[in-house]
């Protein structure tokens, strides 16, 4: 990329998008689907559509860490200390920031940070289903997004 004769280096993408192709069937759900992966130097955090961390593993070996304190924690964004104070990024962290997870329920929640994020990967699922199963498949799949990711967010009565 050039600007006024000067060469600029484009930064890496804020969020990488990974398309995962697989055959589908009516009734498939997004349960246990890794919607996001937050990569740090040594650790990968698997996050579902509700922004909950449900898997933690070692970057090099892929070995899961079933006792990690961030399992079940809510991903709230990212943060980085700068000259003017604390820079917050939400709803996702970005490379160079620390990811921030909420453990517990406000006002007594603890906010835990990771080491600097190297990658943020959004994993989109691409299913191939029979035409006659498409209605049942959409009905089942869309239910995964009806639950709010923020307390009261999806409740029309709360607005």
DSSP file (Angstrom, degrees, kcal/mol; ACC not computed):
  #  RESIDUE AA STRUCTURE BP1 BP2  ACC     N-H-->O    O-->H-N    N-H-->O    O-->H-N    TCO  KAPPA ALPHA  PHI   PSI    X-CA   Y-CA   Z-CA
    1    1 A X              0   0    0      0, 0.0     7,-2.5     0, 0.0     2,-0.4   0.000 360.0 360.0 360.0 137.1    0.0    0.0    0.0
    2    2 A X  E     -A    7   0A   0      5,-0.2     2,-0.4     7,-0.0     5,-0.2  -0.948 360.0-176.2-123.9 144.9    1.4    3.5   -0.8
    3    3 A X  E >  S-A    6   0A   0      3,-2.5     3,-2.0    -2,-0.4     0, 0.0  -0.940  78.4 -21.7-139.5 114.0    0.4    6.9    0.4
    4    4 A X  T 3  S-     0   0    0     -2,-0.4     3,-0.1     1,-0.3    -1,-0.0   0.870 126.9 -52.0  53.5  40.4    2.0   10.0   -1.0
    5    5 A X  T 3  S+     0   0    0      1,-0.3     2,-0.4     0, 0.0    -1,-0.3   0.382 115.0 116.4  81.2  -5.5    5.0    7.9   -2.2
    6    6 A X  E <   -A    3   0A   0     -3,-2.0    -3,-2.5     1,-0.0     2,-0.5  -0.811  64.1-129.4 -98.1 137.2    5.6    6.3    1.2
    7    7 A X  E     -A    2   0A   0     -2,-0.4     2,-0.4    -5,-0.2    -5,-0.2  -0.715  22.9-162.3 -86.4 129.9    5.1    2.6    1.7
    8    8 A X        -     0   0    0     -7,-2.5     2,-0.6    -2,-0.5     0, 0.0  -0.872  14.4-133.8-110.2 145.0    2.9    1.6    4.5
    9    9 A X        -     0   0    0     -2,-0.4     2,-0.3    -7,-0.0    -7,-0.0  -0.874  23.2-130.6 -97.7 123.9    2.8   -1.9    6.1
   10   10 A X        -     0   0    0     -2,-0.6     3,-0.1     1,-0.1     2,-0.0  -0.550  23.4-123.5 -73.7 133.6   -0.8   -3.1    6.6
   11   11 A X        -     0   0    0     -2,-0.3     3,-0.1     1,-0.1    -1,-0.1  -0.305  35.2 -89.8 -70.7 161.1   -1.4   -4.5   10.1
   12   12 A X        -     0   0    0      1,-0.1    -1,-0.1     2,-0.1    83,-0.1  -0.293  61.0 -79.1 -64.3 159.6   -2.6   -8.1   10.5
   13   13 A X        -     0   0    0      1,-0.1   107,-0.2    -3,-0.1     3,-0.2  -0.286  30.3-133.2 -62.9 145.7   -6.4   -8.4   10.5
   14   14 A X  S    S+     0   0    0      1,-0.3    81,-0.4    -3,-0.1     2,-0.4   0.933  96.3  16.8 -61.1 -47.4   -8.2   -7.5   13.8
   15   15 A X  S    S-     0   0    0     79,-0.1     2,-0.3   104,-0.1    -1,-0.3  -0.996  76.6-144.9-130.2 127.0  -10.2  -10.7   13.5
   16   16 A X  E     -b  121   0B   0    104,-3.1   106,-3.4    -2,-0.4     2,-0.5  -0.680  15.3-143.9 -84.9 144.5   -9.4  -13.7   11.3
   17   17 A X  E     -b  122   0B   0     -2,-0.3     2,-0.5   104,-0.2   106,-0.2  -0.953  13.7-170.0-113.8 126.1  -12.3  -15.5    9.8
   18   18 A X  E     -b  123   0B   0    104,-3.0   106,-2.5    -2,-0.5     2,-0.5  -0.966  10.5-151.1-116.0 121.8  -12.2  -19.3    9.4
   19   19 A X  E     -b  124   0B   0     -2,-0.5     2,-0.6   104,-0.2   106,-0.2  -0.822   8.1-162.1 -92.8 126.8  -14.9  -21.0    7.4
   20   20 A X  E     -b  125   0B   0    104,-3.0   106,-3.1    -2,-0.5     2,-0.4  -0.931   6.8-158.9-113.0 109.8  -15.5  -24.6    8.6
   21   21 A X  E     +b  126   0B   0     -2,-0.6     2,-0.3   104,-0.2   106,-0.2  -0.725  23.8 151.1 -91.8 133.2  -17.4  -26.7    6.0
   22   22 A X  E     -b  127   0B   0    104,-2.5   106,-1.4    -2,-0.4     2,-0.1  -0.988  47.8 -99.3-156.8 152.3  -19.2  -29.8    7.0
   23   23 A X  E     -b  128   0B   0     -2,-0.3     2,-0.2   104,-0.2   106,-0.2  -0.478  45.7-159.0 -70.1 145.7  -22.2  -31.9    6.0
   24   24 A X        -     0   0    0    104,-3.4     2,-0.3    -2,-0.1   106,-0.2  -0.663  13.8-162.6-120.7 176.3  -25.3  -31.1    8.1
   25   25 A X    >   -     0   0    0     -2,-0.2     3,-1.8   104,-0.1   104,-0.1  -0.978  40.5 -80.2-152.8 156.8  -28.5  -32.7    9.1
   26   26 A X  T 3  S+     0   0    0     -2,-0.3   111,-0.1     1,-0.2     3,-0.1  -0.334 115.3  30.9 -57.8 138.0  -31.8  -31.5   10.6
   27   27 A X  T 3  S+     0   0    0      1,-0.3    -1,-0.2   109,-0.2     2,-0.1   0.381  80.0 143.7  93.7  -4.4  -31.5  -31.0   14.3
   28   28 A X    <   -     0   0    0     -3,-1.8    -1,-0.3     2,-0.0     2,-0.2  -0.417  30.5-164.5 -66.1 145.7  -27.8  -30.1   14.4
   29   29 A X        -     0   0    0      2,-0.1   112,-0.1    -3,-0.1   111,-0.0  -0.715  32.0-119.2-122.9 175.8  -27.1  -27.5   17.0
   30   30 A X    >   +     0   0    0     -2,-0.2     3,-2.1   110,-0.2    19,-0.2   0.212  63.8 138.4 -98.3  13.0  -24.2  -25.1   17.8
   31   31 A X  T 3  S+     0   0    0      1,-0.3    -2,-0.1    17,-0.1     3,-0.1  -0.376  77.6   7.0 -61.3 135.4  -23.7  -26.7   21.2
   32   32 A X  T 3  S+     0   0    0      1,-0.2     2,-0.4    -2,-0.1    -1,-0.3   0.647  94.9 146.8  63.8  17.7  -19.9  -27.2   21.9
   33   33 A X    <   -     0   0    0     -3,-2.1     2,-1.1     1,-0.0    -1,-0.2  -0.714  52.0-130.8 -84.3 130.8  -19.2  -25.2   18.8
   34   34 A X        +     0   0    0     -2,-0.4    14,-0.2     1,-0.2     3,-0.1  -0.710  33.7 170.6 -81.4 101.1  -16.0  -23.1   19.0
   35   35 A X        +     0   0    0     12,-1.5    88,-3.0    -2,-1.1     2,-0.3   0.859  66.0  17.9 -79.4 -37.9  -17.3  -19.7   17.8
   36   36 A X  E     -DC  47 122B   0     11,-2.2    11,-2.7    86,-0.2     2,-0.4  -0.973  60.8-159.5-134.3 147.0  -14.2  -17.8   18.7
   37   37 A X  E     -DC  46 121B   0     84,-2.1    84,-2.7    -2,-0.3     2,-0.6  -0.998   5.6-160.5-125.7 129.9  -10.6  -18.6   19.6
   38   38 A X  E     -DC  45 120B   0      7,-2.3     7,-2.6    -2,-0.4     2,-0.5  -0.946  13.9-161.6-108.4 115.5   -8.4  -16.2   21.5
   39   39 A X  E     +DC  44 119B   0     80,-2.8    79,-3.6    -2,-0.6    80,-1.5  -0.853  13.5 173.0-102.7 127.8   -4.7  -17.1   21.0
   40   40 A X  E     - C   0 117B   0      3,-3.0    77,-0.2    -2,-0.5    76,-0.1  -0.540  54.6 -79.4-112.8-171.9   -2.0  -15.8   23.3
   41   41 A X  S    S+     0   0    0     75,-0.6    76,-0.1    -2,-0.2     3,-0.1   0.900 125.2   7.2 -55.6 -44.0    1.7  -16.8   23.4
   42   42 A X  S    S+     0   0    0     17,-0.1    17,-2.4     1,-0.1     2,-0.3   0.535 122.1  58.3-117.9 -10.6    1.1  -20.1   25.2
   43   43 A X  E     - E   0  58B   0     15,-0.3    -3,-3.0    16,-0.1     2,-0.5  -0.940  52.3-154.7-134.8 145.4   -2.7  -20.6   25.4
   44   44 A X  E     -DE  39  57B   0     13,-2.7    13,-2.2    -2,-0.3     2,-0.5  -0.983  14.6-157.4-115.9 128.5   -5.8  -20.9   23.2
   45   45 A X  E     -DE  38  56B   0     -7,-2.6    -7,-2.3    -2,-0.5     2,-0.5  -0.928   6.6-150.3-106.7 121.8   -9.1  -20.0   24.7
   46   46 A X  E     -DE  37  55B   0      9,-3.4     8,-2.4    -2,-0.5     9,-1.2  -0.811  17.7-171.5 -93.6 128.5  -12.2  -21.6   23.1
   47   47 A X  E     -DE  36  53B   0    -11,-2.7   -11,-2.2    -2,-0.5   -12,-1.5  -0.949  10.9-143.5-125.8 139.1  -15.3  -19.4   23.4
   48   48 A X    >   -     0   0    0      4,-2.3     3,-2.0    -2,-0.4   -14,-0.1  -0.277  40.8 -88.1 -91.2-178.1  -19.0  -20.2   22.5
   49   49 A X  T 3  S+     0   0    0      1,-0.3    -1,-0.1   -16,-0.2   -15,-0.1   0.726 127.4  60.7 -64.8 -21.4  -21.6  -17.9   21.0
   50   50 A X  T 3  S-     0   0    0      2,-0.1    -1,-0.3    98,-0.0     3,-0.1   0.356 118.7-113.1 -84.1   5.9  -22.6  -16.8   24.5
   51   51 A X  S <  S+     0   0    0     -3,-2.0    24,-3.6     1,-0.3     2,-0.4   0.684  71.1 141.8  69.5  21.9  -19.0  -15.5   24.9
   52   52 A X  B     -G   74   0C   0     22,-0.2    -4,-2.3    49,-0.1     2,-0.5  -0.787  54.1-126.4 -95.1 135.4  -18.3  -18.2   27.6
   53   53 A X  E     +E   47   0B   0     20,-2.8    19,-3.9    -2,-0.4    -6,-0.2  -0.692  38.5 161.6 -77.4 122.0  -14.9  -19.8   27.7
   54   54 A X  E     +     0   0B   0     -8,-2.4     2,-0.3    -2,-0.5    -7,-0.2   0.379  59.5  39.0-124.2   1.9  -15.4  -23.6   27.5
   55   55 A X  E     -E   46   0B   0     -9,-1.2    -9,-3.4    15,-0.1     2,-0.4  -0.972  52.8-177.3-153.0 138.2  -12.0  -24.8   26.5
   56   56 A X  E     +E   45   0B   0     -2,-0.3     9,-3.2   -11,-0.2     2,-0.3  -0.998  17.4 166.6-134.5 130.4   -8.4  -23.9   27.3
   57   57 A X  E     -EF  44  64B   0    -13,-2.2   -13,-2.7    -2,-0.4     2,-0.3  -0.949  39.6 -96.1-143.2 162.8   -5.4  -25.6   25.7
   58   58 A X  E  >  -E   43   0B   0      5,-2.1     4,-2.0    -2,-0.3   -15,-0.3  -0.604  28.3-138.5 -78.1 134.4   -1.7  -25.3   25.2
   59   59 A X  T  4 S+     0   0    0    -17,-2.4    -1,-0.1    -2,-0.3   -16,-0.1   0.922  98.5  39.1 -60.2 -46.9   -0.7  -23.6   21.9
   60   60 A X  T  4 S+     0   0    0    -18,-0.3    -1,-0.2     1,-0.1   -17,-0.1   0.915 129.8  24.4 -75.0 -43.9    2.2  -26.0   21.2
   61   61 A X  T  4 S-     0   0    0      2,-0.1    -2,-0.2     1,-0.0    -1,-0.1   0.698  87.7-134.0 -97.6 -20.7    0.8  -29.3   22.3
   62   62 A X     <  +     0   0    0     -4,-2.0     2,-0.2     1,-0.3    -3,-0.1   0.492  51.1 155.5  76.1   2.3   -2.9  -28.8   22.0
   63   63 A X        -     0   0    0     -6,-0.1    -5,-2.1     1,-0.1    -1,-0.3  -0.452  42.8-123.0 -65.7 125.9   -3.2  -30.4   25.4
   64   64 A X  B     -F   57   0B   0     -7,-0.2     2,-0.5    -2,-0.2    -7,-0.3  -0.327   8.9-145.3 -69.5 153.9   -6.4  -29.3   27.2
   65   65 A X    >   +     0   0    0     -9,-3.2     3,-1.7     1,-0.1    -1,-0.1  -0.791  19.7 178.1-117.7  83.9   -6.2  -27.6   30.6
   66   66 A X  T 3  S+     0   0    0     -2,-0.5    -1,-0.1     1,-0.3    -9,-0.0   0.580  77.8  52.1 -68.7  -9.1   -9.3  -28.8   32.4
   67   67 A X  T 3  S+     0   0    0    -11,-0.1    -1,-0.3    -3,-0.1     2,-0.0   0.297  74.8 134.3-108.0   8.8   -8.5  -27.0   35.6
   68   68 A X    X   -     0   0    0     -3,-1.7     3,-1.5     1,-0.1    -3,-0.0  -0.352  58.0-134.4 -62.7 136.1   -8.0  -23.5   34.2
   69   69 A X  T 3  S+     0   0    0      1,-0.3    -1,-0.1     3,-0.1    -3,-0.0   0.656  99.8  65.7 -68.2 -15.3   -9.8  -20.9   36.2
   70   70 A X  T >   +     0   0    0      2,-0.1     3,-2.1     3,-0.1   -17,-0.3   0.525  69.4 116.0 -86.4  -4.5  -11.1  -19.2   33.0
   71   71 A X  T <  S+     0   0    0     -3,-1.5   -17,-0.2     1,-0.3     3,-0.1  -0.506  88.3  13.9 -63.2 124.6  -13.3  -22.2   32.1
   72   72 A X  T 3  S+     0   0    0    -19,-3.9    -1,-0.3     1,-0.3   -18,-0.1   0.297  98.8 133.3  90.1  -8.5  -16.9  -20.9   32.3
   73   73 A X    <   -     0   0    0     -3,-2.1   -20,-2.8   -20,-0.2     2,-0.5  -0.388  59.1-115.7 -75.7 154.6  -15.8  -17.2   32.4
   74   74 A X  E     -GH  52 102C   0     28,-2.5    28,-3.2   -22,-0.2     2,-0.5  -0.798  20.0-131.6 -93.4 123.5  -17.4  -14.6   30.2
   75   75 A X  E     + H   0 101C   0    -24,-3.6    26,-0.2    -2,-0.5     3,-0.1  -0.643  31.0 172.5 -72.7 122.0  -15.2  -12.9   27.6
   76   76 A X  E     -     0   0C   0     24,-2.9     2,-0.3    -2,-0.5    25,-0.2   0.586  47.6 -89.5-109.6 -14.0  -15.8   -9.2   28.0
   77   77 A X  E     - H   0 100C   0     23,-1.1    23,-2.8    13,-0.2    16,-0.5  -1.000  48.9 -66.0 145.7-145.4  -13.2   -7.7   25.6
   78   78 A X  E     -IH  89  99C   0     11,-3.1    11,-2.7    14,-0.4     2,-0.3  -0.939  31.3-159.1-144.2 164.8   -9.7   -6.6   25.8
   79   79 A X  E     -IH  88  98C   0     19,-2.2    19,-2.8    -2,-0.3     2,-0.3  -0.996   6.9-177.2-148.2 153.7   -7.5   -3.9   27.4
   80   80 A X  E     -I   87   0C   0      7,-2.0     7,-3.4    -2,-0.3     2,-0.4  -0.966  27.3-126.4-150.3 132.1   -4.2   -2.2   27.0
   81   81 A X  E     +I   86   0C   0     -2,-0.3     5,-0.2     5,-0.2     2,-0.2  -0.674  40.4 168.0 -81.0 128.8   -2.5    0.4   29.1
   82   82 A X  E >   -I   85   0C   0      3,-3.5     3,-1.0    -2,-0.4    -1,-0.0  -0.633  51.1 -82.1-128.6-173.5   -1.5    3.4   27.1
   83   83 A X  T 3  S+     0   0    0      1,-0.2     3,-0.1    -2,-0.2    -2,-0.0   0.882 126.8  43.4 -60.7 -40.4   -0.3    7.0   27.7
   84   84 A X  T 3  S-     0   0    0      1,-0.2     2,-0.4     0, 0.0    -1,-0.2   0.405 125.1 -85.8 -89.6   2.5   -3.8    8.3   28.3
   85   85 A X  E <  S-I   82   0C   0     -3,-1.0    -3,-3.5     2,-0.0     2,-0.6  -0.962  78.3 -12.3 132.3-150.8   -5.0    5.5   30.5
   86   86 A X  E     -I   81   0C   0     -2,-0.4     2,-0.6    -5,-0.2    -5,-0.2  -0.812  56.3-149.5 -96.1 121.6   -6.5    2.2   30.0
   87   87 A X  E     -I   80   0C   0     -7,-3.4    -7,-2.0    -2,-0.6     2,-0.4  -0.812  14.7-160.3 -92.2 123.2   -7.7    1.5   26.4
   88   88 A X  E     -I   79   0C   0     -2,-0.6     2,-0.4    -9,-0.2    -9,-0.2  -0.868   8.2-169.0-107.9 137.5  -10.7   -0.9   26.4
   89   89 A X  E     -I   78   0C   0    -11,-2.7   -11,-3.1    -2,-0.4     2,-0.3  -0.992  22.6-138.0-123.1 128.4  -11.8   -2.9   23.3
   90   90 A X        +     0   0    0     -2,-0.4   -13,-0.2   -13,-0.2     3,-0.1  -0.995  63.7   4.5-147.8 151.2  -15.2   -4.7   23.3
   91   91 A X  S    S+     0   0    0     -2,-0.3     2,-0.3   -15,-0.1    -1,-0.1  -0.996 130.4  23.9 -86.0  -5.4  -16.9   -7.1   22.7
   92   92 A X  S    S-     0   0    0    -16,-0.1   -14,-0.4   -15,-0.0     2,-0.1  -0.867  76.1-120.8-119.3 152.6  -13.6   -8.8   21.6
   93   93 A X        -     0   0    0    -16,-0.5     2,-0.3    -2,-0.3     6,-0.1  -0.380  28.9-140.8 -74.9 168.9  -10.0   -8.2   22.4
   94   94 A X    >   -     0   0    0      4,-0.1     3,-2.4    -2,-0.1    23,-0.4  -0.920  34.2 -75.3-127.3 159.0   -7.6   -7.4   19.6
   95   95 A X  T 3  S+     0   0    0    -81,-0.4    23,-0.2    -2,-0.3     3,-0.1  -0.243 120.8  29.4 -53.2 136.2   -4.1   -8.5   18.9
   96   96 A X  T 3  S+     0   0    0     21,-2.6    -1,-0.3     1,-0.4     2,-0.2   0.121 104.5  94.6  96.9 -19.2   -1.7   -6.7   21.2
   97   97 A X  S <  S-     0   0    0     -3,-2.4    20,-3.6    20,-0.1    -1,-0.4  -0.540  80.2-111.8 -94.0 165.6   -4.3   -6.3   24.0
   98   98 A X  E     -HJ  79 116C   0    -19,-2.8   -19,-2.2    18,-0.3     2,-0.2  -0.831  34.0-120.7 -89.9 137.8   -4.9   -8.6   27.0
   99   99 A X  E     -H   78   0C   0     16,-0.7    15,-1.9    -2,-0.4     2,-0.5  -0.550  24.7-144.3 -73.9 146.3   -8.2  -10.5   26.8
  100  100 A X  E     -HJ  77 113C   0    -23,-2.8   -24,-2.9    13,-0.2   -23,-1.1  -0.966  15.9-172.6-118.3 126.3  -10.5   -9.7   29.8
  101  101 A X  E     -HJ  75 112C   0     11,-2.9    11,-2.9    -2,-0.5     2,-0.5  -0.925  17.0-137.8-117.3 142.6  -12.7  -12.4   31.3
  102  102 A X  E     -HJ  74 111C   0    -28,-3.2   -28,-2.5    -2,-0.4     2,-0.5  -0.879  15.7-167.6-100.6 125.2  -15.4  -12.0   33.9
  103  103 A X  E     - J   0 110C   0      7,-3.1     7,-2.9    -2,-0.5     2,-0.2  -0.963  58.7  -0.9-112.6 124.8  -15.6  -14.6   36.6
  104  104 A X  S    S-     0   0    0     -2,-0.5     2,-0.4     5,-0.2     5,-0.2  -0.491  97.4 -57.9  94.1-168.7  -18.7  -14.5   38.8
  105  105 A X    >   -     0   0    0     -2,-0.2     3,-1.6     3,-0.1    -2,-0.0  -0.949  67.5 -77.1-119.9 131.9  -21.6  -12.1   38.7
  106  106 A X  T 3  S+     0   0    0     -2,-0.4     4,-0.0     1,-0.3    -2,-0.0  -0.316 111.2  32.8 -58.1 148.3  -21.4   -8.3   39.1
  107  107 A X  T 3  S+     0   0    0      2,-0.1    -1,-0.3    -3,-0.0    -3,-0.0  -0.990 133.1  37.0 -86.4   2.8  -21.1   -6.5   41.4
  108  108 A X  S <  S+     0   0    0     -3,-1.6    -2,-0.3     2,-0.1    -3,-0.1   0.168  89.5 128.3 -99.1  19.1  -18.9   -9.2   43.0
  109  109 A X        -     0   0    0     -5,-0.2     2,-0.4    -7,-0.0    -5,-0.2  -0.392  51.1-139.8 -74.8 150.5  -17.3  -10.3   39.7
  110  110 A X  E     -J  103   0C   0     -7,-2.9    -7,-3.1    -2,-0.1     2,-0.6  -0.887   9.6-144.7-104.4 142.7  -13.6  -10.6   39.2
  111  111 A X  E     -J  102   0C   0     -2,-0.4     2,-0.4    -9,-0.2    -9,-0.2  -0.948  18.0-169.2-111.8 119.7  -12.0   -9.5   36.0
  112  112 A X  E     -J  101   0C   0    -11,-2.9   -11,-2.9    -2,-0.6     2,-0.3  -0.893   5.5-152.6-113.7 135.0   -9.0  -11.6   34.9
  113  113 A X  E     -J  100   0C   0     -2,-0.4   -13,-0.2   -13,-0.2     2,-0.1  -0.784   4.1-146.5-107.3 151.8   -6.7  -10.7   32.1
  114  114 A X  E     -     0   0C   0    -15,-1.9     3,-0.1    -2,-0.3     2,-0.0  -0.403  36.2 -84.4 -96.0 179.0   -4.6  -12.9   29.9
  115  115 A X  E    S-     0   0C   0      1,-0.2   -16,-0.7    -2,-0.1    -1,-0.2  -0.245  78.5 -51.3 -71.0 177.0   -1.2  -12.3   28.4
  116  116 A X  E     -J   98   0C   0    -18,-0.2   -75,-0.6     1,-0.1     2,-0.3  -0.237  62.4-117.2 -59.1 136.9   -1.2  -10.3   25.1
  117  117 A X  E     - C   0  40B   0    -20,-3.6   -21,-2.6   -23,-0.4   -77,-0.3  -0.561  28.5-178.1 -75.8 133.1   -3.4  -11.7   22.4
  118  118 A X  E     +     0   0B   0    -79,-3.6     2,-0.3     1,-0.3   -78,-0.2   0.787  68.7   9.5 -96.5 -39.4   -1.7  -12.9   19.3
  119  119 A X  E     - C   0  39B   0    -80,-1.5   -80,-2.8   -25,-0.1     2,-0.4  -0.993  50.4-159.9-144.5 147.2   -4.8  -13.9   17.2
  120  120 A X  E     - C   0  38B   0     -2,-0.3  -104,-3.1  -107,-0.2     2,-0.5  -0.988  21.1-169.0-124.5 119.2   -8.6  -13.6   17.4
  121  121 A X  E     -bC  16  37B   0    -84,-2.7   -84,-2.1    -2,-0.4     2,-0.6  -0.943  12.0-159.2-118.5 119.8  -10.3  -16.2   15.2
  122  122 A X  E     -bC  17  36B   0   -106,-3.4  -104,-3.0    -2,-0.5     2,-0.7  -0.866  14.5-153.5 -93.2 121.7  -14.0  -16.1   14.3
  123  123 A X  E     -b   18   0B   0    -88,-3.0     2,-0.5    -2,-0.6  -104,-0.2  -0.862   8.3-165.8-104.8 108.6  -15.1  -19.6   13.2
  124  124 A X  E     -b   19   0B   0   -106,-2.5  -104,-3.0    -2,-0.7     2,-0.5  -0.799  13.9-138.5 -95.6 131.2  -18.1  -19.6   10.9
  125  125 A X  E     -b   20   0B   0     -2,-0.5     2,-0.6  -106,-0.2  -104,-0.2  -0.770  13.0-165.3 -92.8 126.9  -19.8  -22.9   10.4
  126  126 A X  E     -b   21   0B   0   -106,-3.1  -104,-2.5    -2,-0.5     2,-0.3  -0.942  12.8-171.7-114.6 108.7  -20.9  -23.7    6.8
  127  127 A X  E     -b   22   0B   0     -2,-0.6     2,-0.5  -106,-0.2  -104,-0.2  -0.779  16.3-151.3-103.2 144.0  -23.4  -26.6    6.7
  128  128 A X  E     +b   23   0B   0   -106,-1.4  -104,-3.4    -2,-0.3     2,-0.3  -0.972  27.6 169.3-111.7 119.4  -24.7  -28.5    3.7
  129  129 A X        -     0   0    0     -2,-0.5  -104,-0.1  -106,-0.2     2,-0.1  -0.856  40.7 -90.6-125.8 160.9  -28.2  -29.9    4.3
  130  130 A X    >   -     0   0    0     -2,-0.3     3,-1.4  -106,-0.2     4,-0.5  -0.417  38.7-118.5 -65.6 146.0  -30.9  -31.5    2.1
  131  131 A X  G >  S+     0   0    0      1,-0.3     3,-1.3     2,-0.2     4,-0.4   0.882 114.3  54.7 -53.9 -41.3  -33.4  -28.9    0.7
  132  132 A X  G 3  S+     0   0    0      1,-0.3     4,-0.3     2,-0.1    -1,-0.3   0.703 108.0  50.5 -70.2 -16.9  -36.3  -30.6    2.5
  133  133 A X  G <> S+     0   0    0     -3,-1.4     4,-2.5     1,-0.1    -1,-0.3   0.462  82.5  94.8 -94.5  -2.5  -34.4  -30.4    5.9
  134  134 A X  H <> S+     0   0    0     -3,-1.3     4,-2.8    -4,-0.5     5,-0.2   0.882  82.1  50.8 -63.4 -39.9  -33.6  -26.6    5.6
  135  135 A X  H  > S+     0   0    0     -4,-0.4     4,-2.2     1,-0.2    -1,-0.2   0.944 114.2  43.2 -62.0 -48.0  -36.7  -25.4    7.6
  136  136 A X  H  > S+     0   0    0     -4,-0.3     4,-2.0     1,-0.2  -109,-0.2   0.872 113.9  52.7 -65.1 -36.4  -36.0  -27.7   10.5
  137  137 A X  H  X S+     0   0    0     -4,-2.5     4,-3.0     2,-0.2     5,-0.2   0.932 110.2  46.3 -65.7 -45.4  -32.3  -26.9   10.4
  138  138 A X  H  X S+     0   0    0     -4,-2.8     4,-2.9     1,-0.2     5,-0.3   0.903 110.3  54.2 -64.1 -39.6  -32.8  -23.2   10.5
  139  139 A X  H  X S+     0   0    0     -4,-2.2     4,-0.8    -5,-0.2    -1,-0.2   0.921 114.5  40.5 -59.1 -43.5  -35.3  -23.5   13.3
  140  140 A X  H  < S+     0   0    0     -4,-2.0     4,-0.5     2,-0.2     3,-0.2   0.913 117.7  46.8 -72.2 -44.2  -32.7  -25.5   15.4
  141  141 A X  H >< S+     0   0    0     -4,-3.0     3,-1.5     1,-0.2     4,-0.3   0.904 107.5  55.3 -67.7 -41.8  -29.7  -23.3   14.4
  142  142 A X  H >< S+     0   0    0     -4,-2.9     3,-1.5     1,-0.3     4,-0.4   0.785  95.6  68.2 -66.0 -25.1  -31.4  -20.0   15.0
  143  143 A X  G >X S+     0   0    0     -4,-0.8     3,-0.9     1,-0.3     4,-0.6   0.773  87.7  67.3 -62.8 -25.1  -32.3  -21.0   18.6
  144  144 A X  G <4 S+     0   0    0     -3,-1.5    -1,-0.3    -4,-0.5    -2,-0.2   0.729 102.9  45.5 -67.6 -20.5  -28.6  -20.9   19.4
  145  145 A X  G <4 S+     0   0    0     -3,-1.5    -1,-0.2    -4,-0.3    -2,-0.2   0.435  92.6  79.3-103.2  -0.2  -28.7  -17.1   19.0
  146  146 A X  T <4 S+     0   0    0     -3,-0.9     2,-0.3    -4,-0.4    -2,-0.1   0.785  72.8  87.3 -79.1 -26.5  -31.8  -16.4   20.9
  147  147 A X  S  < S-     0   0    0     -4,-0.6     2,-0.1    -3,-0.1     8,-0.0  -0.576  87.6-115.6 -74.1 132.8  -30.2  -16.6   24.3
  148  148 A X        -     0   0    0     -2,-0.3    -1,-0.1     1,-0.1     4,-0.1  -0.350  12.5-153.6 -69.3 146.0  -28.7  -13.3   25.3
  149  149 A X  S    S+     0   0    0      1,-0.1     2,-0.4    -4,-0.1    -1,-0.1   0.544  87.9  49.2 -92.5  -9.7  -25.0  -12.9   25.7
  150  150 A X  S >  S-     0   0    0      0, 0.0     3,-3.2     0, 0.0     4,-0.4  -0.996 108.7 -90.6-129.2 135.3  -25.6  -10.0   28.1
  151  151 A X  T 3  S-     0   0    0     -2,-0.4    -2,-0.1     1,-0.3     0, 0.0  -0.166 111.4  -0.5 -48.7 121.3  -28.0  -10.3   31.0
  152  152 A X  T >  S+     0   0    0     -4,-0.1     3,-0.7     1,-0.0    -1,-0.3   0.355  96.5 120.6  82.6  -5.7  -31.4   -9.1   29.8
  153  153 A X  T <  S+     0   0    0     -3,-3.2    -2,-0.1     1,-0.2    -6,-0.0   0.888  80.2  34.8 -61.2 -42.2  -30.1   -8.3   26.3
  154  154 A X  T 3  S+     0   0    0     -4,-0.4     2,-0.9     4,-0.0    -1,-0.2   0.442  92.0 103.2 -94.8   0.9  -32.5  -10.6   24.4
  155  155 A X    X   -     0   0    0     -3,-0.7     3,-1.4     1,-0.2     4,-0.5  -0.746  55.1-162.6 -87.6 107.6  -35.5  -10.2   26.8
  156  156 A X  G >  S+     0   0    0     -2,-0.9     3,-0.9     1,-0.3    -1,-0.2   0.799  89.9  59.4 -60.9 -27.6  -38.0   -7.8   25.0
  157  157 A X  G 3  S+     0   0    0      1,-0.2    -1,-0.3     2,-0.1    -2,-0.0   0.765  97.3  60.8 -70.5 -24.2  -39.7   -7.2   28.3
  158  158 A X  G <         0   0    0     -3,-1.4    -1,-0.2     1,-0.2    -2,-0.2   0.623 360.0 360.0 -78.8 -12.4  -36.4   -5.8   29.8
  159  159 A X    <         0   0    0     -3,-0.9    -1,-0.2    -4,-0.5    -2,-0.1   0.471 360.0 360.0 -84.5 360.0  -36.2   -3.0   27.2
